[in-house]
Amino acid sequence: MEHSSELPEDNIVDVLNRLPSRPLARFKCVSRRWHEYISETIRSQKWRKFPTMMGFFFQNDELGSLGHIRFLFTTKKPENFDDSLDESFQYMDWDVAIVASSNGFLLGSLNQKHPMRYCVYNPATTQCVALPKTRRLYNSWALGFVCEPDEDDTCTDAISFTVVRLGLPNSRVLLLNKLTIEIFSSATRSWKTIYINLNGQHLPLMLYRVDKRTPAVVIGKVFYWLDYLGRIIACDLAQRKFMLMNFPQGNVSDGRSRLLVVLNGQLCYASINFSYLELWVINHCFLSRSVEWVLKDRVSIETLSMETFGFVDPPKYAMLVGFHSTDTNVIYFSIWGHIISYRFDTGTVELVFDFGESGKKIEDYKFYQYEWHKWPRVLPFLRGKQSM
């Protein structure tokens, strides 16, 4: 190692830059200099600005049973990608249900029906952190998960993450005055409970059927969830304010054919409505109860399927899969068991994957986008797995 330490710094960094994610995380233990080089590079803008959208993890949760976790590649593998990605969670000690993803990390639940235990997993390095048990048990809930670089950590390359759990009790009477929200922060390493006053707003009955499989999208400290009545549940955790926002007028798509996404700092709503793929945009204005939606794009799913792929029969069921995490012009959806990508800027359509016969029940799958980072972040306060 004394000889290697005499190499020019640029040469060492160039060698490390060619290594795949998993050994790179281990090689920080080679020497103090390598640890400094790797940590400094990870703290640079490379990790934040240049991730590669690899695809989607997906899992079948038909009838509430935990299905096998699989991975769907939607892009060409990078040159330095060595197939070390844990595509099926084979290095996990527990059977988990994926419930959210953020910035290359996945949030898993260890009990699908009544989850009170969660874990955060990095499939690029197989590092896992088990969270403490939550304080409350709910029959219905909604989740939010945010994972980002730890700006206050100047000594290591750890990330920070936050898990938000909106619990919905059995009785409507309990919802007349306030919402109960549990928050886990990797900084405090514990759950805390906050209450948000409803200020006289009446929650719809269908709020109790909030889509548990669709995590919140986040702008700053504001979390946005979908419900089944045609509204968006917005909670500002910093100001402890609550708001119900309406969907675009006349949009009546079902829960599997709509999603929220943040594009260029704006809250956007995508839906498949009467065989049309629509993208709506609003400027972020949390305090406005009646927001004005602007239709940004609208395209016929039937036309795309017939003209591009020769599908004679119009699709009876189409499902949104998700947006491209680093290219906001690309959206993925499924028709007839095929995963399709569509570019809003050019109108380009590509066939990404054919599920074949298994595609008949593709609506039973939930997809979670995954970004691969050349320089992997390390989960805080643990290096490796933790027993439950």
ABEGO torsion letter per residue (X at the ends): XAAAAABBAAAAAAAAAABBAAAAAAAAAABAAAAAAAAAAAABAAAAAABBBAEBBBBBABGGBBBBBBBBBABBBBAABAGABBAAGAABABBBBBABBBGGBBBBBABAABBABBBBBBAAAGBBBBBBBBABBBABBBBBBBBBBBAABAABABBBBBBBBBBBBABAAAAAABBBBBBBBAAAGBBBBBBBBAGGBBBBAAAAABBAABBBBBBEABBBBBBAAGBBBBBBAAAGBBBBBBBBBGBABBAAABBBBBBGGBBBBBBBBGGBBBBBBBBBBAABABBBBBBABBBBAAAAAAAAAGBABBBABBBBAEBBAABAABBBBBBGGBBBBBBAAAGBBBBABBAEAAAAAAAABBBBBBBBBABBBBBBGBBEBBBX
